[in-house]
Amino acid sequence: MAWPFDVTVPNVARIYNALLGGKDNFEADRAAAARILEIEPGSAAAARQNRDFLRRAVRFLAAEAGIRQFLDIGSGLPTADNVHEVAQSVAPHSRVVYVDNDAVVLSHARALLTSCAEGTCDYIDADLRDTGAVIKQAAQTLDFARPVAVLLIAVLHFIPDQDDPWDAVRRLMAAVPAGSYLVVSHATPDSFADAADKDRLDSVYAETASHGVTPRPFPQIRDFFSGLELAGPGVADISAWRPSPQGTADHPGRTLFYGGIARKA
């Protein structure tokens, strides 16, 4: 079968899918995932923790914060309990826009992500760094006069410092009204056993279209929430952010991702 993309080049979304144990990946992606696991054996558990954090965050926003609009930027390949499924299980009228600049992700999203009858799902092709294009296209589905939850789950570490991801976040939050929320999860090198591991991970991701990864220390991740009101427990290990009562079956053993949720006053 001829694919409309080069299956010999690993893809960030498909690597993540492989780490989650999914089937929407190719040999190059599985090989990259294996290299990542050699460097950081907790990476698969961290990927699962990240999905758990996303589910808890969306449920909190829909059930407790009353949010009915979600903008999921860098959404990745569909998997179990996607944003619209979690949100619409609480509030069927929820509207969700998925954003990615990966043709593979968007083709899967259009085929697999279907809203319930009362709600709405849309999918747009845009880059997080082009916030104007993101907002303009999302406004065809979302009402930016009403609160919006901006979800940036495991995506900001693919934006290098020179592209100023903090400014991109500020511009996104400037476009949404008071009462909106920001959700971020972000890879960190804070607990790497070997400082060289960061460079080794970067060499794996350098072979993908993302051209590298930038795990950041806690203070830089906290800065994404500057000017916003953090919900308790603040920025924390994603497994410690309002964990489910039954706890989590697996854990990477140390903090590989920080996450948090904050409200725009």
Legacy VTK file of the C-alpha trace (Angstrom):
# vtk DataFile Version 3.0
C-alpha trace
ASCII
DATASET POLYDATA
POINTS 265 float
0.000 0.000 0.000
1.262 3.467 -0.899
0.989 5.911 1.990
0.647 9.698 1.418
3.549 10.259 3.833
6.966 8.724 4.486
6.449 5.844 6.930
10.222 5.499 7.367
10.367 8.847 9.203
9.171 8.661 12.837
6.251 10.897 13.700
5.727 12.470 17.146
2.012 11.618 17.321
2.635 8.016 16.252
5.547 7.637 18.715
3.193 8.748 21.488
0.614 6.278 20.187
3.235 3.515 20.344
4.168 4.465 23.916
0.466 4.208 24.812
0.353 0.720 23.306
-1.744 1.810 20.317
-1.772 0.385 16.810
-1.677 3.580 14.726
2.076 3.550 14.189
4.768 2.101 11.938
8.107 0.386 12.435
10.028 3.678 12.454
7.751 4.990 15.201
8.075 1.815 17.269
11.855 1.907 16.891
11.925 5.526 18.089
9.663 4.607 21.023
12.020 1.756 21.917
14.990 4.150 21.915
13.069 6.543 24.154
12.322 3.714 26.582
16.002 2.782 26.665
16.823 6.355 27.707
13.874 6.771 30.066
12.132 3.492 30.984
9.276 5.392 32.614
8.201 7.027 29.351
5.324 4.635 28.612
3.932 5.044 32.125
4.335 8.818 31.780
2.356 8.758 28.514
-0.475 6.907 30.245
-0.301 9.327 33.182
-0.578 12.189 30.711
-3.793 10.756 29.244
-5.158 10.269 32.771
-4.347 13.899 33.583
-6.171 15.044 30.438
-9.270 13.050 31.378
-9.290 14.414 34.928
-8.710 17.956 33.704
-11.575 17.868 31.192
-13.912 16.305 33.736
-12.990 19.004 36.276
-13.585 21.744 33.715
-16.922 20.352 32.534
-18.305 19.153 35.873
-16.916 21.705 38.348
-15.904 24.788 36.362
-18.923 24.752 34.033
-16.855 24.998 30.847
-18.699 24.062 27.657
-16.080 24.976 25.025
-12.714 23.267 24.563
-9.817 24.131 22.255
-7.416 21.169 22.187
-4.193 22.282 20.473
-1.702 19.617 19.446
-4.373 17.007 20.023
-2.478 13.999 18.671
-3.973 10.750 17.433
-7.406 9.776 18.774
-7.416 7.233 21.559
-9.768 6.225 24.381
-11.659 8.937 26.292
-10.983 11.809 23.916
-11.759 15.381 25.007
-15.219 15.570 23.436
-16.182 12.171 24.868
-15.248 13.169 28.410
-16.758 16.655 28.158
-19.967 15.509 26.483
-20.437 12.692 28.998
-20.842 15.496 31.560
-22.435 18.183 29.358
-23.733 16.849 26.011
-23.879 20.348 24.479
-20.102 20.837 24.827
-18.281 22.106 21.756
-14.752 20.890 21.022
-12.217 21.975 18.421
-9.162 19.796 17.857
-6.086 21.519 16.396
-3.050 19.874 14.848
-0.708 20.520 11.948
-0.130 16.847 11.204
-2.086 15.461 8.243
-1.994 11.964 9.766
-3.611 13.202 12.980
-6.271 15.203 11.165
-7.245 12.350 8.871
-7.686 10.039 11.869
-9.632 12.700 13.761
-12.092 13.292 10.949
-12.648 9.556 10.585
-12.941 8.619 14.250
-14.009 11.598 16.363
-17.766 12.020 16.147
-19.722 14.322 18.425
-22.896 13.330 20.189
-26.049 14.774 18.622
-26.289 17.695 21.068
-22.654 18.784 20.878
-20.132 19.708 18.207
-16.657 18.593 17.147
-14.437 20.279 14.609
-10.846 19.747 13.447
-8.537 22.426 12.095
-5.120 22.347 10.498
-2.985 24.973 12.216
0.268 25.427 14.104
0.238 26.459 17.758
2.734 29.212 16.962
0.290 30.818 14.496
-2.198 31.798 17.173
-4.080 34.122 14.828
-4.888 31.256 12.456
-5.855 28.989 15.363
-8.307 31.535 16.805
-9.736 32.567 13.421
-10.513 28.996 12.399
-11.703 27.909 15.843
-14.109 30.862 15.936
-16.167 29.136 13.255
-17.179 26.617 15.939
-16.471 28.257 19.305
-17.931 31.482 20.661
-14.999 33.529 21.934
-17.347 35.795 23.834
-17.901 32.864 26.225
-15.307 30.995 28.327
-13.057 28.513 26.539
-10.681 25.909 27.957
-7.384 26.022 26.069
-5.727 22.602 26.299
-1.981 22.315 25.637
-1.280 18.711 26.556
2.275 17.491 25.928
2.798 19.938 23.068
4.698 22.983 24.374
7.933 21.010 24.799
7.994 20.661 21.002
8.231 24.444 20.661
11.865 25.566 21.072
12.800 28.529 23.240
13.640 30.653 20.199
9.999 30.433 19.097
8.905 31.754 22.508
6.116 29.357 23.510
5.325 31.600 26.515
4.313 34.383 24.128
2.144 31.973 22.132
0.326 31.016 25.340
-0.117 34.681 26.291
-1.617 35.427 22.867
-4.001 32.479 23.112
-5.197 33.513 26.555
-5.558 37.141 25.437
-8.029 35.918 22.804
-10.366 34.218 25.287
-12.623 36.003 27.816
-12.527 36.075 31.593
-13.622 32.759 33.058
-11.598 30.798 30.505
-9.031 28.204 31.553
-5.548 27.104 30.501
-4.473 23.473 30.873
-0.815 22.540 30.361
1.181 19.358 30.732
4.863 19.581 29.913
7.888 17.279 29.974
10.616 18.121 32.462
14.262 17.087 32.904
14.162 17.874 36.636
14.493 14.267 37.738
16.670 12.890 34.953
19.256 10.588 36.493
21.802 11.650 33.880
21.912 15.178 32.464
22.992 13.707 29.132
19.609 11.974 28.843
18.042 15.236 27.659
20.470 15.379 24.728
19.862 11.719 23.925
16.107 12.239 23.864
16.543 15.307 21.705
18.532 13.235 19.203
15.588 10.832 18.847
13.056 13.611 18.312
15.455 15.459 15.979
14.753 12.721 13.445
11.040 13.575 13.433
9.213 16.478 11.817
9.245 18.254 15.191
13.054 18.500 14.932
13.685 18.121 18.638
12.165 18.321 22.099
12.724 20.820 24.918
11.890 19.448 28.375
11.806 22.395 30.774
12.440 22.842 34.511
9.611 23.571 36.924
9.994 27.407 37.033
9.776 27.696 33.241
6.669 25.488 33.149
5.057 27.501 35.945
5.682 30.660 33.900
3.135 29.492 31.307
0.480 30.293 33.922
1.748 33.813 34.633
-1.131 36.219 35.295
-3.673 33.418 35.746
-5.282 31.951 38.864
-3.993 28.436 39.452
-6.466 25.832 40.633
-5.275 23.641 43.509
-2.858 21.943 43.849
-1.133 24.326 41.436
1.587 23.112 39.084
2.487 19.580 40.122
3.522 16.145 38.959
0.614 15.221 36.695
-0.120 12.128 38.785
-0.594 14.372 41.845
-3.016 16.789 40.190
-6.360 15.830 41.788
-5.726 12.087 41.463
-8.676 9.740 41.235
-9.685 8.153 44.584
-8.609 4.693 43.455
-5.146 5.958 42.560
-3.161 5.058 39.451
-1.944 1.595 38.595
1.382 2.663 37.147
3.791 5.544 37.553
7.132 6.357 35.890
8.762 6.414 39.327
9.768 10.056 39.170
8.414 13.292 37.785
8.633 13.347 33.993
5.696 15.728 33.433
4.366 18.710 35.323
0.834 19.915 34.776
-1.637 22.479 35.968
-4.898 24.279 35.329
-5.464 28.008 35.727
-8.358 30.440 35.291
-8.311 33.796 33.565
-9.881 36.322 35.959
LINES 1 266
265 0 1 2 3 4 5 6 7 8 9 10 11 12 13 14 15 16 17 18 19 20 21 22 23 24 25 26 27 28 29 30 31 32 33 34 35 36 37 38 39 40 41 42 43 44 45 46 47 48 49 50 51 52 53 54 55 56 57 58 59 60 61 62 63 64 65 66 67 68 69 70 71 72 73 74 75 76 77 78 79 80 81 82 83 84 85 86 87 88 89 90 91 92 93 94 95 96 97 98 99 100 101 102 103 104 105 106 107 108 109 110 111 112 113 114 115 116 117 118 119 120 121 122 123 124 125 126 127 128 129 130 131 132 133 134 135 136 137 138 139 140 141 142 143 144 145 146 147 148 149 150 151 152 153 154 155 156 157 158 159 160 161 162 163 164 165 166 167 168 169 170 171 172 173 174 175 176 177 178 179 180 181 182 183 184 185 186 187 188 189 190 191 192 193 194 195 196 197 198 199 200 201 202 203 204 205 206 207 208 209 210 211 212 213 214 215 216 217 218 219 220 221 222 223 224 225 226 227 228 229 230 231 232 233 234 235 236 237 238 239 240 241 242 243 244 245 246 247 248 249 250 251 252 253 254 255 256 257 258 259 260 261 262 263 264
